[in-house]
Every structure is written in structure tokens, then in C-alpha cells.
């Protein structure tokens, strides 16, 4: 196991170093990337704060509950934006230009290579800051010891689920020609996850927690940490994660059969 | 404008239209995704918020008014915040701008034609969306005067958005990546234009400050025009908007001239 994982970690480490070197050679871009993360943080925080100037609860959640949830998602997005996110547009461009061929020929898992080829390590700098707020609001909400102990595992579960769902959506790129539409849908799905499941009407909530776990990916782990979840929520999410992985693998294999390799 | 010049505009718009429509699945998804997200997020969140409070009003908005405001905000977003001059920065960075500099049709006119073509498609989309919102009772019976004035005003605001986006695109003469400017601006535009939370719910000091910026024009003012509840005179709003468009247009023109001096036509 260790021997099979280690080359991937080494490649990821090298990709990060390359991206960092590139970023540092354009220093203004480095500063702008930091500003971008800061702007996302400020606007999401202020939107919630503005809402809670006028109301005390949304559903059963207070301001602190909501901010805990928002910073949880922000911290997941941080790692997602650093390692995975830049590759979705690149994937579309590589299919269009036929450059995907080169990735398929490399002695690495092709899915791994496609979705880690480009990284944005600057985003990792804001991670401790944002996760600090998760801890701060966790303390305010008096998270139990079990909640704190489960937090790292549940956070990783959230991240894996969010990433895998987006990778599954992006498999649609192998069936379309432009790529913008699928990426547009993917970005809109991220917005969908920024709010907990109870704000959505029940049919939509049911589908997005029990069939395609868009909402379960973020809401279930947060509820489990806060001690508000049902016993079946996390096992269901793990089960759905396995299903999503198999669907993604199957779509990838089927999509590659359709791939025409534009440059060849 | 000579007949020959009009012909060039018409042809460029027509080519842009064909290009947008070439990838039909993409085009369809780009229309459907925002509509679905609007219904799923904005509409449901505000409904949940009002239901959690047991009704009443927030800063003068009843639940019904807030849901109508969100519908109009969505229509305005389709018309105003839809077009992106993504390719301008790419053309500058990869040296493709050279071709546009050699054409007998100014580069900015090419991008403006693309914008006009996209707006023509968006107008069709908006008509379909308005029909659907009315059919499913998301909106009350439409006031044709308010709708026509709102559409005209929103199209004028879309020119402001185009000029802002074009100006950000010109930063590619100096910078490697300019998408960050656009996305940061979009974050603040969504928040401060009242796209999700109406400006009336902001603290008074912030409301006063925003009145001196173009943000309210991006959603709040046109949405209130559509609703027939605008507190500002249409003429003064139009004059101020034209002032912003003119001012930013001058900035874009200066940046364009200075940027061209730096342009190295990479790849040639």
C-alpha cells in the first residue's frame, strides 16, 4: 500500500513545488491570489453576518452554527482550490486540443494525473487562518470531545466527497465539445453546497442527500461534529461515496473510448 | 456610420452568434445551470428565512416582495452579468491580438460585436425565463411598461458591465493572469449590488457609501424598476449610469493605448 501511494505523493509534492516556483516568478500574481482568497472569505462572512443582523435563526441554526458550517466549507474549498480546482478547465482544454494523450501515456494513474497536473499552493497559506475559525466557532458551539476527535476524519470525508462529485460531473467533458457548460454546472453545484440541506425543499433535499450526495457531502459531517446528526447519515455518505467512485471510474473508461485525440 | 461599417458590425455579430450556438450542449447547460441554482438557492433560502421568523417583514420586505425581488434580481443577472470578455486577455497573452490589429475592423468593435451577439441570445433567454416565472406563479401579473423600461435599463447596465470586464481584460498587457480581478469584482458585485441581500437590508452608512459607487446599478436599481418600486428618478439614474460608462470607457481607452505600446505580439 505504502509503495503504491508513495510515488503519487512524490509527484504531487513536485507539482506543488513547480507551481510555487512559477507563482513566485510572477510576484504580483502571488499577491493577487492571496487577495482572491481574502475576498472570498470576506464576502461569504459578510453575507452571513448581514443576514443575521435581521434574523436570529435560519431553520434551527443560529449565527454560530451557520458560521461554523461556512468556515467548514471554506476550509474544504481551500484544499480543493489548491490541488484540484485549476485542473477542471485544463482538462477541458486538453480534451479539446488532444493533449490528454500525453497524460494517458504517463506511468501514473491517469485520473490522478489529470486532476493534479496544475496546483495553486498559495491557497494553502490561508488554510490555517480559515480552519482557525472552524475551531473558534466549534469552541463557541461547545463541540463534544467525540466531535473534536471525529473532526479530522469527517473533514477528510467532506473533502473527498466534494472532490469526487466534481470529478464525476467533469467526466461529462468527454461527451461535450466546448467544455464551458459542464464547468459552469460544476461551479454552480459548489454554490448549491454553500447552504445546509434544510434550506432546500424536501424532494430536492432527499435527492441531494440520498442519491447524489451534493448536500450530504457538507451537511452530514458538520451535523455529526455538532452532535446533531442521525446515526445513519455518515454510513450512508460513505456508501454513496463508494458508488460515486465506481460511477466516476465507469464514466472515465467509457469516455476514453469516445475520446478522439484531436492532435493525432 | 457608413453602410460598409454597418455591414462589418452585422457580419461580426452574425459570426459570433454562430460560434455561441456551435456547442449546443454547452450553450444549453450555461442557460439551465443559473436558472436551476437561482430556484434552488436564492428563492428557497429566503422562503426558509421568512418561514423561520413566522412571516412579518424585513426592512420593509414581506416574504412575497422578497421572493419577487429575487426573481427580478435573477432576470437582471441574466441580462447584466452574463457576458465575459474572457478571450481578450487570452488574445493579448498569446499574441492573437495581432490578427485583430490587422483587420479593417477595430479590435474593440470585434469584442463589442461579440457582446451584442451574446446579449441578443440572453434577451431571448430572458423572455423564456420571464414566461416561465409568470407561468409557475413565481411573479405576479407583469406590468408591461415597467418590464420594457426595466429591460432597456438592464441592457444599459450590461454595457457598464462590459466596459468594466473589458477594462479588467486589458490588464493582461501588464499581468500574466487577470481572471482574479474579474472574480474578485464578481464577489463584491454580487454582495454590494443587492443580488442576494437587497441593499435596503445593509447598515445605513454602507447604503450611503454604495450610492456613490456603480454597484447598486448592477442589480438593485434595475430590479426595483422592474418591480415598480424604484426610489430614484429614472432620468437621474440613467444620467449617472451613462456617466459611469463614459468615465470607465475613457479609462479603458487610455489603458488600451498604453497597453498597445507594451504589446510584444508573443508567438510571432
HADDOCK unambig.tbl for C-alpha pairs under 7 A between the chains (distance, minus, plus):
assign (segid A and resid 29 and name CA) (segid B and resid 177 and name CA) 6.82 0.50 0.50
assign (segid A and resid 32 and name CA) (segid B and resid 180 and name CA) 6.78 0.50 0.50
assign (segid A and resid 33 and name CA) (segid B and resid 180 and name CA) 6.97 0.50 0.50
assign (segid A and resid 36 and name CA) (segid B and resid 180 and name CA) 6.29 0.50 0.50
assign (segid A and resid 36 and name CA) (segid B and resid 184 and name CA) 5.87 0.50 0.50
assign (segid A and resid 39 and name CA) (segid B and resid 184 and name CA) 6.15 0.50 0.50
assign (segid A and resid 40 and name CA) (segid B and resid 187 and name CA) 6.81 0.50 0.50
assign (segid A and resid 43 and name CA) (segid B and resid 187 and name CA) 6.58 0.50 0.50
assign (segid A and resid 43 and name CA) (segid B and resid 188 and name CA) 6.76 0.50 0.50
assign (segid A and resid 43 and name CA) (segid B and resid 191 and name CA) 6.76 0.50 0.50
assign (segid A and resid 47 and name CA) (segid B and resid 191 and name CA) 6.95 0.50 0.50
assign (segid A and resid 50 and name CA) (segid B and resid 202 and name CA) 6.88 0.50 0.50
assign (segid A and resid 54 and name CA) (segid B and resid 58 and name CA) 6.80 0.50 0.50
assign (segid A and resid 57 and name CA) (segid B and resid 52 and name CA) 6.89 0.50 0.50
assign (segid A and resid 58 and name CA) (segid B and resid 48 and name CA) 6.86 0.50 0.50
assign (segid A and resid 58 and name CA) (segid B and resid 49 and name CA) 5.46 0.50 0.50
assign (segid A and resid 58 and name CA) (segid B and resid 52 and name CA) 5.89 0.50 0.50
assign (segid A and resid 59 and name CA) (segid B and resid 48 and name CA) 6.81 0.50 0.50
assign (segid A and resid 59 and name CA) (segid B and resid 52 and name CA) 5.52 0.50 0.50
assign (segid A and resid 176 and name CA) (segid B and resid 25 and name CA) 6.78 0.50 0.50
assign (segid A and resid 177 and name CA) (segid B and resid 23 and name CA) 6.46 0.50 0.50
assign (segid A and resid 178 and name CA) (segid B and resid 23 and name CA) 6.00 0.50 0.50
assign (segid A and resid 178 and name CA) (segid B and resid 26 and name CA) 6.31 0.50 0.50
assign (segid A and resid 179 and name CA) (segid B and resid 26 and name CA) 6.67 0.50 0.50
assign (segid A and resid 180 and name CA) (segid B and resid 26 and name CA) 6.09 0.50 0.50
assign (segid A and resid 181 and name CA) (segid B and resid 26 and name CA) 3.96 0.50 0.50
assign (segid A and resid 181 and name CA) (segid B and resid 27 and name CA) 6.36 0.50 0.50
assign (segid A and resid 181 and name CA) (segid B and resid 29 and name CA) 4.96 0.50 0.50
assign (segid A and resid 181 and name CA) (segid B and resid 30 and name CA) 5.07 0.50 0.50
assign (segid A and resid 182 and name CA) (segid B and resid 26 and name CA) 6.83 0.50 0.50
assign (segid A and resid 182 and name CA) (segid B and resid 29 and name CA) 6.91 0.50 0.50
assign (segid A and resid 184 and name CA) (segid B and resid 30 and name CA) 6.25 0.50 0.50
assign (segid A and resid 185 and name CA) (segid B and resid 29 and name CA) 6.83 0.50 0.50
assign (segid A and resid 185 and name CA) (segid B and resid 33 and name CA) 5.48 0.50 0.50
assign (segid A and resid 188 and name CA) (segid B and resid 33 and name CA) 6.65 0.50 0.50
assign (segid A and resid 188 and name CA) (segid B and resid 37 and name CA) 6.52 0.50 0.50
assign (segid A and resid 192 and name CA) (segid B and resid 37 and name CA) 6.78 0.50 0.50
assign (segid A and resid 192 and name CA) (segid B and resid 41 and name CA) 6.49 0.50 0.50
assign (segid A and resid 199 and name CA) (segid B and resid 44 and name CA) 6.22 0.50 0.50
assign (segid A and resid 199 and name CA) (segid B and resid 45 and name CA) 5.50 0.50 0.50
assign (segid A and resid 199 and name CA) (segid B and resid 48 and name CA) 5.78 0.50 0.50
assign (segid A and resid 200 and name CA) (segid B and resid 40 and name CA) 6.79 0.50 0.50
assign (segid A and resid 200 and name CA) (segid B and resid 44 and name CA) 5.83 0.50 0.50
